[in-house]
Amino acid sequence: MCRTGRQTDPADPDTDPDSDTGTGTSTDAGTGTGTGTAAGTHTDAYVEADNGKASDAAFAALLEDSAEDLYESAPCGYLSMLMDGTIAKINTTLLDWLGLDREAVVGRMRFTDLLTVGGKLYHETHFAPLLRMQGRIGGIALEMKQADGVRVPVLVSSVVKYGGGGEPLLIRSTVFDARDRRAYEEELLRGRKAAEEARRQAEADRARLQEALAVLQQSLLPATLPPVPGMETAAHYYTASPDRLGGDFYDVFPVDGKRFAFFLGDVCGKGPQAAAVTSLTRYTLRAAALHDSEPVAALSTLNKVLHERYSAGGDPRYCTAVFGVLEPDPATGQVTVRIASGGHPPALVLRADGTADFLPTPGGLLVGVLPDARFVAATTVLAPGDTLLLYTDGLTEARTGEDRDTLYGDEALRAFAAEHAGRRPQAVIQALTGLLDEFGDGLDDDTALLALGVPALDPSPGPGATPDPDPATKSTR
């Protein structure tokens, strides 16, 4: 049967399968329904497809660079050379970097002609020999020169192309601009140089400071101890750190034609302030002894001076000190010692019979803390072979043991002293100096030692003892 319009396809999505195909549906040109709607939908799809194809074509066009364009406009330099270095091919990038024309380079210049004098030397002595041996070499820093003579730091990698028979045909090289890298390296070098200069200056400043501190420290101690008739003396000063002034002090000096005074102590604190107190303490005790040599009177004078000087300023300064007087008796060979202590560790008496005991000085307060401190004197007699040992708390408070948490302590010192009882003062100080060295980093406080002894009637040095030619010794760590 003949119908107007197209034949309905059951597979056509625009056709209603439930419609009556007997009557058919014809499209009237006046109404524009039915197949007109389907045509509009297909048209939109065709437009979108065409737009997509156009976008793909435009993107593909961006990727369709020719090999020649990729070579010439690469972000690095390319060049090919004959085995003798003659440049056979070079890209535009490298020519622009160097400010050269292709005609003046290709077939007319060798690779070394592009290098600085230093670059040529390195190329001939290192780069070219390694390339011949290995067939490739990478990331070598060289310097090229522009047409106007300006140097350009570059990184060059090269590979040799071989023929079928293994013969070398040409050299292919890539050149990377290293100017930014060179600037960064130079900045690092400048920073390193500045840091090294600052370190050297700091070391020089520290050395000068240590030298000044050492001179100042020595000024607070006697250069040598004066000879005391009928006695032997020895001293040692251990500086825990050369970078700071210590506050330990000692001295021996004559009071009159027969008697000698001595003192040893430790100022609270470190540094210049402690040094100032040390200096004031030393001169005060020496002056006080000339006025009244009684130990209690000397310490009382020092206490008054320190308290009046520092208590009013809100920064109290104080110290511990032992002060004593020696009265030799030429008839018996014995020496009477009268001593007083202001908060200081007790003195040790090493006897000729091999014993050692502390000399009690109870009731002594820190010097300078209270306006009217009370001090108590003690007396002992040194017979031939006996030695009086004074020390500061750096010795007994040294940290020992593997964990460095155990203090050396008074009893360990007494036992050590007993092992060296009966020996000359120089030998005792020498033994104690060795003990200080054994403490190592466990000794973090200055230590002053003073030994005053009466020579034995039959002087014979104990085993291992060697006299110290200088009775006053100092050391720094």
Phi, psi and omega per residue, in radians:
M1 nan 2.490 -3.083
C2 -1.657 2.253 3.095
R3 -2.160 2.666 3.039
T4 -1.383 2.662 -3.118
G5 1.479 -3.030 -3.091
R6 -1.513 2.857 -3.137
Q7 -1.469 2.427 -3.097
T8 -1.303 2.320 3.093
D9 -1.764 2.143 -3.126
P10 -1.015 -0.466 -3.121
A11 -1.465 -0.067 -3.106
D12 -1.309 2.103 -3.108
P13 -1.165 -0.274 3.132
D14 -1.487 -0.019 -3.112
T15 -1.848 2.317 3.124
D16 -1.413 2.036 -3.100
P17 -1.167 -0.315 -3.137
D18 -1.553 -0.072 -3.121
S19 -1.288 2.769 -3.105
D20 -1.451 1.879 -3.135
T21 -1.325 -0.238 -3.141
G22 -1.170 -0.770 -3.139
T23 -1.374 -0.546 3.123
G24 1.337 2.892 3.090
T25 -2.253 2.050 3.125
S26 -1.932 2.532 -3.114
T27 -1.607 2.139 3.109
D28 -1.573 2.327 -3.109
A29 -1.069 -0.441 -3.133
G30 -1.380 -0.615 -3.069
T31 -1.520 -0.659 3.099
G32 1.177 0.595 3.114
T33 -1.802 3.004 3.046
G34 1.390 -1.909 -3.052
T35 -1.169 -0.314 3.084
G36 -1.143 -0.667 3.120
T37 -1.131 -0.758 3.117
A38 -1.092 -0.674 -3.139
A39 -1.112 -0.659 3.119
G40 -1.125 -0.707 3.139
T41 -1.109 -0.787 3.128
H42 -1.111 -0.586 -3.140
T43 -1.142 -0.764 3.110
D44 -1.066 -0.722 3.139
A45 -1.109 -0.697 3.120
Y46 -1.125 -0.640 3.129
V47 -1.147 -0.787 3.130
E48 -1.101 -0.705 3.123
A49 -1.103 -0.716 3.132
D50 -1.120 -0.713 3.113
N51 -1.102 -0.726 3.119
G52 -1.097 -0.724 3.120
K53 -1.115 -0.654 3.123
A54 -1.133 -0.718 3.122
S55 -1.137 -0.731 3.119
D56 -1.118 -0.656 3.141
A57 -1.167 -0.701 3.126
A58 -1.146 -0.737 3.121
F59 -1.134 -0.708 3.118
A60 -1.122 -0.612 3.135
A61 -1.103 -0.596 3.108
L62 -1.147 -0.518 -3.097
L63 -1.558 -0.189 -3.072
E64 -1.538 0.899 3.006
D65 -1.294 2.494 3.079
S66 -1.317 2.739 3.110
A67 -1.041 -0.624 -3.140
E68 -1.151 -0.708 3.136
D69 -1.182 -0.702 3.084
L70 -1.079 -0.660 3.132
Y71 -1.194 -0.848 -3.030
E72 -1.237 -0.630 -3.026
S73 -1.844 0.345 3.141
A74 -1.095 2.672 3.125
P75 -1.298 0.107 3.074
C76 -2.379 2.942 -3.140
G77 -1.509 2.447 3.054
Y78 -2.149 2.483 2.974
L79 -2.741 2.614 3.090
S80 -2.102 2.465 -3.050
M81 -2.345 2.638 2.948
L82 -1.242 2.963 -3.065
M83 -1.134 -0.377 3.083
D84 -1.514 0.056 3.102
G85 1.670 -0.083 3.129
T86 -1.148 2.269 -3.078
I87 -1.343 2.102 3.135
A88 -1.744 -0.444 -3.104
K89 -2.717 2.455 -3.141
I90 -2.610 2.477 -3.074
N91 -1.570 2.927 -3.061
T92 -1.152 -0.607 -3.131
T93 -0.987 -0.856 -3.108
L94 -1.202 -0.641 3.094
L95 -1.093 -0.709 3.123
D96 -1.158 -0.699 3.110
W97 -1.011 -0.721 -3.034
L98 -1.598 -0.186 -3.130
G99 1.208 0.660 -3.103
L100 -2.021 2.795 3.066
D101 -1.712 2.524 -3.100
R102 -1.039 -0.713 -3.096
E103 -1.099 -0.535 -3.116
A104 -1.439 -0.150 -3.050
V105 -1.904 -0.953 -3.019
V106 -1.142 2.163 3.125
G107 1.333 -0.100 -3.081
R108 -2.030 -0.456 -3.097
M109 -2.097 2.682 3.025
R110 -1.783 2.889 -3.102
F111 -1.018 -0.682 -3.113
T112 -1.155 -0.370 3.100
D113 -1.201 -0.326 3.121
L114 -1.502 -0.148 -3.034
L115 -1.700 2.756 3.000
T116 -1.276 3.047 3.141
V117 -1.058 -0.793 3.111
G118 -1.129 -0.668 3.107
G119 -1.124 -0.704 3.090
K120 -1.063 -0.769 -3.127
L121 -1.081 -0.780 -3.134
Y122 -1.182 -0.640 3.128
H123 -1.088 -0.780 -3.085
E124 -1.262 -0.583 -3.046
T125 -1.630 -0.394 -3.071
H126 -2.247 -0.982 -3.002
F127 -1.056 -1.021 -3.067
A128 -1.085 -0.783 3.117
P129 -1.066 -0.720 3.129
L130 -1.150 -0.668 3.135
L131 -1.137 -0.699 3.116
R132 -1.147 -0.665 -3.103
M133 -1.321 -0.732 -2.991
Q134 -1.717 -0.375 -3.101
G135 1.442 -0.179 3.083
R136 -2.755 2.674 3.102
I137 -2.697 2.486 -3.027
G138 -2.381 2.561 3.005
G139 1.127 0.642 3.138
I140 -1.550 2.250 -3.126
A141 -1.431 2.128 3.076
L142 -2.320 3.015 3.058
E143 -2.156 2.162 3.025
M144 -1.733 2.859 3.131
K145 -2.114 2.378 3.087
Q146 -1.363 3.009 -3.117
A147 -1.054 -0.534 3.138
D148 -1.578 0.144 3.078
G149 1.596 -0.079 3.141
V150 -1.225 2.372 -3.119
R151 -1.432 2.476 3.110
V152 -2.204 1.952 3.082
P153 -1.259 2.323 -3.096
V154 -2.391 2.848 2.988
L155 -2.032 2.168 -3.016
V156 -2.007 2.311 2.999
S157 -2.159 2.369 -3.083
S158 -2.366 2.656 3.073
V159 -2.464 2.493 3.142
V160 -1.618 2.300 3.049
K161 -1.637 2.262 -3.088
Y162 -1.912 2.647 3.078
G163 -1.437 -3.108 -3.122
G164 -1.106 -0.506 3.129
G165 -1.577 0.126 3.124
G166 1.515 0.085 -3.141
E167 -1.435 2.432 3.116
P168 -1.218 2.317 -3.101
L169 -1.845 -0.856 -3.097
L170 -2.751 2.998 -3.133
I171 -2.069 2.231 3.052
R172 -1.881 2.322 -3.069
S173 -2.319 2.563 2.971
T174 -2.026 2.490 -3.085
V175 -2.195 2.178 3.122
F176 -1.949 2.350 3.119
D177 -1.210 2.127 -3.101
A178 -1.965 0.378 -3.112
R179 -1.136 -0.731 3.103
D180 -1.146 -0.704 3.111
R181 -1.123 -0.736 3.132
R182 -1.092 -0.720 3.113
A183 -1.091 -0.689 3.114
Y184 -1.143 -0.763 3.125
E185 -1.106 -0.719 3.124
E186 -1.119 -0.656 3.089
E187 -1.121 -0.715 3.092
L188 -1.111 -0.726 3.133
L189 -1.125 -0.705 3.095
R190 -1.103 -0.732 3.104
G191 -1.111 -0.718 3.124
R192 -1.151 -0.727 3.116
K193 -1.096 -0.736 3.120
A194 -1.128 -0.680 3.121
A195 -1.153 -0.728 3.120
E196 -1.140 -0.684 3.117
E197 -1.146 -0.707 3.098
A198 -1.125 -0.664 3.111
R199 -1.148 -0.774 3.110
R200 -1.084 -0.702 3.131
Q201 -1.154 -0.702 3.122
A202 -1.125 -0.707 3.107
E203 -1.142 -0.698 3.107
A204 -1.138 -0.736 3.101
D205 -1.101 -0.707 3.138
R206 -1.143 -0.711 3.130
A207 -1.102 -0.722 3.112
R208 -1.145 -0.691 3.117
L209 -1.129 -0.758 3.125
Q210 -1.090 -0.681 3.118
E211 -1.128 -0.754 3.123
A212 -1.139 -0.709 3.128
L213 -1.145 -0.668 3.135
A214 -1.127 -0.722 3.110
V215 -1.121 -0.756 3.129
L216 -1.138 -0.693 3.123
Q217 -1.096 -0.727 3.126
Q218 -1.133 -0.545 3.132
S219 -1.205 -0.322 3.136
L220 -1.592 -0.006 -3.129
L221 -2.204 2.661 3.091
P222 -1.234 2.445 3.120
A223 -1.122 -0.762 3.059
T224 -2.483 2.801 3.078
L225 -1.606 2.424 -3.126
P226 -1.228 2.622 3.081
P227 -1.184 2.298 3.104
V228 -1.885 2.058 -3.105
P229 -0.962 2.287 3.100
G230 1.359 0.152 -3.123
M231 -2.443 2.864 2.989
E232 -2.143 2.475 -3.104
T233 -2.271 2.653 3.065
A234 -2.694 2.610 -3.120
A235 -2.563 2.776 3.117
H236 -2.649 2.449 3.085
Y237 -2.199 2.160 -3.131
Y238 -1.906 2.068 3.112
T239 -1.647 2.038 -3.081
A240 -1.198 -0.622 -3.123
S241 -2.438 2.237 3.102
P242 -1.280 -0.101 -3.085
D243 -1.626 0.026 -3.136
R244 -2.579 2.632 3.110
L245 -1.379 2.412 3.068
G246 -1.574 2.897 -3.119
G247 -1.980 0.179 3.117
D248 -1.439 2.640 -3.105
F249 -2.675 2.773 3.039
Y250 -2.786 2.872 3.096
D251 -2.975 2.700 3.007
V252 -2.375 2.310 -3.084
F253 -2.709 2.704 -3.134
P254 -1.348 2.493 3.067
V255 -1.697 -0.791 3.054
D256 -2.585 -2.820 -3.087
G257 -1.182 -0.297 -3.060
K258 -2.078 -0.591 -3.014
R259 -1.814 2.648 3.083
F260 -2.227 2.501 3.076
A261 -1.862 2.697 3.100
F262 -2.540 2.702 3.021
F263 -2.679 2.761 3.079
L264 -2.659 2.437 -3.095
G265 -2.852 -3.087 -3.063
D266 -2.534 2.081 3.110
V267 -1.458 2.471 3.101
C268 -1.190 2.252 3.077
G269 1.724 3.089 3.138
K270 -2.328 2.949 3.020
G271 1.589 -2.929 -3.071
P272 -1.039 -0.650 -3.133
Q273 -1.120 -0.742 3.106
A274 -1.143 -0.647 3.121
A275 -1.118 -0.667 3.116
A276 -1.112 -0.723 3.110
V277 -1.162 -0.674 3.117
T278 -1.055 -0.812 -3.140
S279 -1.077 -0.784 3.123
L280 -1.085 -0.704 -3.123
T281 -1.117 -0.818 -3.107
R282 -1.048 -0.873 -3.082
Y283 -1.229 -0.557 3.088
T284 -1.157 -0.788 -3.129
L285 -1.139 -0.689 3.117
R286 -1.135 -0.748 3.135
A287 -1.193 -0.695 -3.139
A288 -1.117 -0.653 -3.124
A289 -1.155 -0.588 3.115
L290 -1.232 -0.494 3.114
H291 -1.459 -0.806 3.126
D292 -2.623 1.889 -3.021
S293 -1.438 0.005 3.091
E294 -1.099 2.278 -3.073
P295 -0.959 -0.750 -3.129
V296 -1.129 -0.714 3.137
A297 -1.126 -0.706 -3.135
A298 -1.124 -0.784 3.133
L299 -1.181 -0.601 3.108
S300 -1.136 -0.703 3.085
T301 -1.094 -0.780 3.123
L302 -1.097 -0.727 3.135
N303 -1.034 -0.761 -3.139
K304 -1.121 -0.751 -3.116
V305 -1.121 -0.846 -3.117
L306 -1.128 -0.729 -3.106
H307 -1.160 -0.765 3.137
E308 -1.192 -0.562 -3.067
R309 -1.331 -0.669 -2.946
Y310 -2.007 -0.351 -3.063
S311 -1.214 -0.607 -3.080
A312 -1.219 -0.482 -3.076
G313 -1.439 0.025 -3.134
G314 1.356 0.100 3.113
D315 -2.256 1.313 -3.054
P316 -1.112 2.493 3.097
R317 -2.191 2.432 -3.129
Y318 -2.595 3.033 -3.116
C319 -2.663 2.921 2.917
T320 -1.864 2.586 -3.079
A321 -2.745 2.601 2.971
V322 -2.102 2.245 3.122
F323 -2.219 2.381 -3.137
G324 -2.616 2.939 3.135
V325 -2.245 2.380 3.120
L326 -1.820 2.270 3.098
E327 -2.196 1.576 3.141
P328 -1.183 2.563 3.061
D329 -2.060 1.739 -3.086
P330 -1.060 -0.483 -3.096
A331 -1.189 -0.719 -3.092
T332 -1.761 -0.290 -3.064
G333 1.375 0.105 3.127
Q334 -1.670 2.832 3.130
V335 -2.270 2.187 3.068
T336 -1.540 2.288 -3.116
V337 -2.054 2.109 3.016
R338 -1.928 2.214 -2.938
I339 -2.433 2.572 3.033
A340 -2.393 2.605 -3.063
S341 -2.228 2.463 3.039
G342 -2.021 1.500 3.087
G343 1.197 0.314 -3.054
H344 -1.745 2.663 3.054
P345 -0.964 2.513 -3.065
P346 -1.162 2.574 3.092
A347 -1.256 2.722 3.090
L348 -1.895 2.404 3.056
V349 -1.951 2.010 3.116
L350 -1.681 2.040 -3.065
R351 -1.600 2.743 -3.135
A352 -1.144 -0.388 -3.124
D353 -1.437 0.088 3.080
G354 1.648 0.167 3.111
T355 -1.813 2.834 3.105
A356 -2.577 2.300 -3.132
D357 -2.488 2.697 3.082
F358 -1.341 2.555 3.070
L359 -1.683 1.849 -3.054
P360 -1.149 2.336 3.015
T361 -2.336 1.282 -3.019
P362 -1.267 2.749 2.991
G363 1.474 -0.004 -3.106
G364 -1.359 2.187 3.110
L365 -1.639 2.841 3.025
L366 -1.020 2.415 -3.076
V367 -1.410 2.135 3.091
G368 1.797 -0.076 -3.097
V369 -1.402 -0.828 -3.105
L370 -1.951 2.635 -3.126
P371 -1.166 -0.547 -3.121
D372 -2.222 1.241 3.138
A373 -1.311 2.584 -3.140
R374 -1.849 2.234 3.120
F375 -2.105 2.602 -3.107
V376 -2.156 2.399 -3.129
A377 -1.659 2.721 3.054
A378 -2.376 2.735 -3.100
T379 -2.303 2.458 3.034
T380 -2.542 2.844 3.136
V381 -2.107 2.245 3.084
L382 -1.702 2.067 3.084
A383 -1.595 2.937 3.096
P384 -0.925 2.289 -3.109
G385 1.614 -0.143 3.130
D386 -1.560 2.659 3.126
T387 -2.429 2.390 3.036
L388 -1.739 2.186 -3.094
L389 -1.997 2.172 3.045
L390 -1.977 2.561 -3.069
Y391 -2.721 2.801 3.035
T392 -1.776 2.931 -2.977
D393 -1.271 -0.082 3.028
G394 -1.041 -0.515 3.137
L395 -1.264 -0.920 -3.070
T396 -1.323 -0.348 3.140
E397 -1.730 0.221 3.047
A398 -1.122 2.449 -3.110
R399 -1.531 2.240 -3.092
T400 -2.143 3.091 3.138
G401 1.478 2.925 -3.115
E402 -1.123 -0.634 -3.116
D403 -1.518 -0.076 -3.142
R404 0.990 0.531 3.136
D405 -1.888 -0.107 -3.098
T406 -1.768 2.226 3.122
L407 -1.404 2.593 -3.113
Y408 -1.061 -0.891 2.969
G409 1.543 2.859 -3.091
D410 -1.191 -0.745 -3.055
E411 -1.195 -0.639 3.080
A412 -1.126 -0.657 3.094
L413 -1.161 -0.741 3.128
R414 -1.075 -0.731 3.120
A415 -1.139 -0.701 3.107
F416 -1.122 -0.739 3.138
A417 -1.111 -0.659 3.139
A418 -1.092 -0.570 3.117
E419 -1.153 -0.391 -3.102
H420 -1.991 0.209 3.095
A421 -1.128 2.532 -3.114
G422 1.551 -0.129 3.122
R423 -1.611 2.862 -3.106
R424 -1.211 2.712 -3.141
P425 -0.942 -0.680 3.141
Q426 -1.089 -0.690 3.141
A427 -1.199 -0.663 3.116
V428 -1.116 -0.798 3.127
I429 -1.117 -0.669 3.121
Q430 -1.102 -0.728 3.118
A431 -1.132 -0.732 3.130
L432 -1.176 -0.597 3.079
T433 -1.090 -0.737 3.068
G434 -1.098 -0.634 3.106
L435 -1.124 -0.740 3.112
L436 -1.066 -0.709 3.123
D437 -1.126 -0.616 3.141
E438 -1.171 -0.460 3.128
F439 -1.144 -0.488 3.126
G440 1.035 -2.285 -3.109
D441 -1.326 -0.009 3.039
G442 -1.358 -0.174 3.121
L443 -1.780 1.726 -3.067
D444 -2.008 0.313 3.088
D445 -2.326 2.564 3.093
D446 -1.055 2.669 -3.125
T447 -2.430 2.242 3.064
A448 -1.966 2.413 3.132
L449 -2.229 2.425 3.096
L450 -2.486 2.152 -3.137
A451 -2.100 2.233 3.136
L452 -2.162 2.034 -3.048
G453 -2.343 2.766 3.064
V454 -1.770 2.187 -3.122
P455 -1.044 2.527 3.076
A456 -1.175 2.694 -3.128
L457 -1.083 -0.645 3.070
D458 -2.024 1.463 -3.006
P459 -1.115 2.092 3.052
S460 -2.497 2.003 -3.086
P461 -1.018 2.443 3.105
G462 -1.187 2.941 -3.112
P463 -1.041 2.282 3.100
G464 1.427 -0.048 -3.084
A465 -1.468 2.367 3.048
T466 -2.277 2.174 -3.110
P467 -1.046 2.487 3.063
D468 -1.575 2.096 -3.111
P469 -1.101 -0.424 3.112
D470 -1.986 1.963 -3.065
P471 -1.171 -0.306 3.071
A472 -1.980 2.060 -3.115
T473 -2.154 2.659 3.113
K474 -2.342 2.629 3.071
S475 -2.523 2.750 3.036
T476 -2.210 2.622 -3.117
R477 -1.462 nan nan
